[in-house]
Amino acid sequence: MRKDVFPFQRGTRLPYLLFSLLLLLSACQKRQTIVRIETKFGDIRVRLYDETPLHRDNFLKLVQSGFYDSLLFHRVIRDFVIQGGDPTSKHATPGVLLGAGEVGYTIPAEIRFPHVRGALSAARKSDAVNPQRASDGSQFYIVQGQLHTDASLDELERIMGIKFSPEWRARYKTVGGTPQLDGQYTVFGEVVSGMEIVDRIAAVPRDANDRPLEDIRMKVRVE
C-alpha cells in the first residue's frame, strides 16, 4: 500500500497549511540579526551570531537602549583592531586614557570562532584576574588584522599550543586576521559591509595610548 507524505484525506488544505508553516519557520530560523554602527566616516554593518546567544542578546539589549550612542572608538591599532564601548568615553576630554569603563557585569565566555578580518569580538580583562575569560559587558572590538603565512601560523601554533583547522588557516592566509587572539576572546559576529570604514578608522592618527587624536563617535541601531 502506498504511503502519502501527508496522510490526510484527498482535497484537504491542511497539508498545504502545514507545509507553508514549515517554510515560514525555516525562514525565521535563517533570519539574520544585523546591527548598523554609524560613524562620521560611514556605516559598518555587522551580523550577530546565533551560536553565541549570551553575547548576541546582551549586545542587542545595549543597542536597543541607546547605550552605545555617542561613545568613542577609543583604541585603534592599524593592522590589528578598532575598539569601543567604554561608557566613560561619552564625555571624556581629549587625551584622557580610556578603556577601564564598565557596565558592572561580565558575560560568560562563548569562545568558538576565529579572529578573521571583520570579526566582532568582546573585550575582557586579562587571565590574571579573569581566568574564566568572561567578556566585558559592553566593550567590543572589530578585527582589521593582516595576512599571515604558513610559517607565521606554524609559529603561533607552537607558541599558543593550539592547532588551526585547514579552513581557518586558509582564511588567515587569504583574508587575514589576528589568529594570536584565537581561544582567548569571544567572537560573536562579523562585518557584512563597511570594512573600508574599519580600515579608515584604524589608520587615523592616535596618541601614545592608541586613542585617536580626533574623536570618532558611534551611533548603533538594529536593522
C-alpha positions as CSV (number, residue, x, y, z in Angstrom):
1,M,0.0,0.0,0.0
2,R,1.3,3.4,-1.0
3,K,2.0,5.8,1.9
4,D,1.5,9.5,1.3
5,V,3.8,12.1,2.8
6,F,0.8,13.7,4.4
7,P,-1.7,11.0,5.4
8,F,-4.8,13.1,5.2
9,Q,-7.9,12.8,3.0
10,R,-7.6,14.0,-0.5
11,G,-8.7,17.5,-1.1
12,T,-8.0,18.8,2.4
13,R,-5.9,22.0,2.7
14,L,-4.3,21.0,6.0
15,P,-1.2,19.5,4.4
16,Y,-0.6,22.7,2.4
17,L,-1.1,24.8,5.5
18,L,1.4,22.7,7.4
19,F,3.9,22.9,4.6
20,S,3.6,26.7,4.5
21,L,4.1,26.9,8.2
22,L,7.3,24.8,8.0
23,L,8.6,27.1,5.3
24,L,7.8,30.1,7.5
25,L,9.5,28.6,10.5
26,S,12.6,27.8,8.4
27,A,12.8,31.3,7.1
28,C,12.5,32.7,10.6
29,Q,15.3,30.5,11.8
30,K,17.6,31.7,9.0
31,R,16.8,35.4,9.6
32,Q,20.0,37.3,10.3
33,T,20.4,39.8,13.1
34,I,22.1,42.9,11.6
35,V,23.4,45.9,13.6
36,R,24.5,49.1,11.9
37,I,27.3,51.1,13.5
38,E,27.2,54.7,12.2
39,T,30.3,56.8,12.2
40,K,31.4,60.1,10.6
41,F,33.3,58.1,8.0
42,G,30.4,55.8,7.1
43,D,28.5,52.8,8.3
44,I,29.7,49.4,9.5
45,R,27.1,46.6,9.3
46,V,27.7,43.5,11.5
47,R,25.8,40.2,11.7
48,L,25.5,38.8,15.2
49,Y,26.0,35.0,15.6
50,D,23.1,32.9,16.9
51,E,25.8,30.4,18.1
52,T,26.8,32.9,20.8
53,P,23.4,33.8,22.3
54,L,24.6,35.4,25.5
55,H,26.7,37.9,23.7
56,R,24.2,38.4,21.0
57,D,21.4,39.2,23.4
58,N,23.5,41.4,25.6
59,F,24.7,43.4,22.6
60,L,21.1,43.8,21.3
61,K,19.9,44.9,24.7
62,L,22.5,47.7,24.9
63,V,22.0,48.8,21.3
64,Q,18.2,49.0,21.8
65,S,18.6,51.0,24.9
66,G,20.8,53.6,23.1
67,F,23.8,52.7,25.3
68,Y,26.4,53.0,22.5
69,D,25.2,56.3,21.1
70,S,28.0,58.9,21.2
71,L,30.5,56.5,22.7
72,L,34.0,56.6,21.1
73,F,36.2,54.2,19.3
74,H,38.8,54.8,22.0
75,R,41.5,52.4,20.9
76,V,42.7,51.9,17.3
77,I,45.7,49.9,16.2
78,R,46.5,49.6,12.5
79,D,46.6,46.0,11.2
80,F,45.1,44.9,14.5
81,V,41.7,46.1,15.8
82,I,39.5,49.1,16.5
83,Q,37.8,49.1,19.9
84,G,34.9,50.9,21.5
85,G,32.1,50.6,24.1
86,D,33.7,52.2,27.1
87,P,30.8,54.1,28.8
88,T,33.2,56.7,30.2
89,S,34.2,57.7,26.7
90,K,31.0,59.6,26.0
91,H,32.1,62.8,27.9
92,A,35.9,62.1,28.0
93,T,38.1,65.2,27.5
94,P,40.8,65.0,24.8
95,G,43.9,62.9,25.7
96,V,42.4,61.1,28.7
97,L,43.3,57.4,28.9
98,L,40.2,55.3,28.2
99,G,39.3,51.6,28.3
100,A,38.7,51.0,32.0
101,G,35.0,51.9,32.0
102,E,32.5,49.1,32.8
103,V,28.7,48.4,33.0
104,G,29.0,46.4,36.2
105,Y,28.8,42.8,34.9
106,T,30.5,40.3,32.6
107,I,29.3,37.7,30.1
108,P,30.4,34.0,30.3
109,A,32.8,33.1,27.6
110,E,31.4,31.6,24.4
111,I,34.7,31.0,22.6
112,R,34.3,29.1,19.3
113,F,35.0,31.3,16.3
114,P,38.3,32.6,14.7
115,H,39.5,36.2,14.6
116,V,39.5,36.6,10.9
117,R,39.4,40.0,9.3
118,G,36.0,41.6,10.2
119,A,35.3,39.6,13.3
120,L,33.3,41.3,16.0
121,S,34.6,40.3,19.4
122,A,34.2,41.1,23.1
123,A,37.0,42.7,25.1
124,R,37.8,41.4,28.5
125,K,40.2,41.6,31.5
126,S,43.4,39.6,31.5
127,D,43.7,36.0,32.6
128,A,45.5,37.1,35.7
129,V,42.2,38.5,37.1
130,N,39.8,36.7,34.8
131,P,40.8,33.1,34.3
132,Q,37.4,32.2,33.0
133,R,37.9,34.7,30.2
134,A,34.5,36.2,30.8
135,S,33.7,39.1,28.4
136,D,33.3,42.7,29.4
137,G,29.6,43.7,29.5
138,S,29.9,46.4,26.8
139,Q,33.4,46.8,25.3
140,F,33.9,45.3,21.9
141,Y,36.4,45.4,19.0
142,I,36.4,44.7,15.3
143,V,39.4,42.9,13.8
144,Q,41.3,44.6,10.9
145,G,44.3,42.2,11.1
146,Q,46.7,41.3,8.4
147,L,47.6,38.4,6.1
148,H,49.5,35.5,7.5
149,T,51.8,32.8,6.0
150,D,52.1,29.1,6.8
151,A,55.3,29.9,8.6
152,S,53.8,32.6,10.8
153,L,50.8,30.3,11.6
154,D,53.1,27.4,12.4
155,E,54.9,29.6,14.9
156,L,51.7,30.8,16.5
157,E,50.6,27.1,16.9
158,R,53.9,26.4,18.6
159,I,53.7,29.4,21.0
160,M,50.0,29.1,21.8
161,G,49.8,25.3,21.9
162,I,46.8,25.2,19.5
163,K,46.1,23.9,16.1
164,F,44.4,25.9,13.3
165,S,41.9,24.0,11.2
166,P,42.6,23.9,7.5
167,E,39.7,26.2,6.9
168,W,40.9,28.8,9.5
169,R,44.4,28.6,8.1
170,A,43.2,29.2,4.6
171,R,41.2,32.3,5.7
172,Y,44.1,33.7,7.6
173,K,46.3,33.4,4.5
174,T,43.8,34.8,2.1
175,V,41.6,37.2,4.1
176,G,43.8,37.9,7.1
177,G,43.0,38.5,10.8
178,T,44.5,38.2,14.3
179,P,45.0,34.5,14.9
180,Q,47.0,35.2,18.1
181,L,43.7,36.1,19.8
182,D,42.0,32.7,19.0
183,G,40.9,30.8,22.0
184,Q,41.3,33.9,24.2
185,Y,38.3,36.1,23.4
186,T,34.7,35.5,22.3
187,V,33.9,36.3,18.7
188,F,30.2,37.0,18.4
189,G,29.6,38.4,15.0
190,E,31.2,39.6,11.7
191,V,31.2,42.6,9.4
192,V,29.0,42.1,6.4
193,S,29.7,45.6,4.9
194,G,31.8,48.6,5.7
195,M,35.2,47.0,6.2
196,E,36.6,50.0,4.3
197,I,35.3,52.1,7.2
198,V,37.1,49.9,9.7
199,D,40.3,50.4,7.6
200,R,39.9,54.1,7.6
201,I,39.3,54.3,11.4
202,A,42.3,52.0,12.0
203,A,44.5,54.4,10.0
204,V,43.7,57.7,11.9
205,P,46.5,59.5,13.9
206,R,46.5,58.4,17.5
207,D,48.3,59.2,20.8
208,A,50.7,57.0,22.8
209,N,47.7,55.2,24.3
210,D,46.3,54.4,20.8
211,R,43.4,56.8,21.3
212,P,42.5,58.7,18.1
213,L,43.6,62.3,18.2
214,E,40.2,63.3,16.8
215,D,37.1,61.7,18.4
216,I,35.3,59.1,16.4
217,R,31.8,58.6,17.9
218,M,29.3,55.9,17.1
219,K,25.6,55.5,16.8
220,V,24.3,52.0,16.8
221,R,21.0,50.6,15.6
222,V,19.4,47.2,14.9
223,E,18.2,46.9,11.3
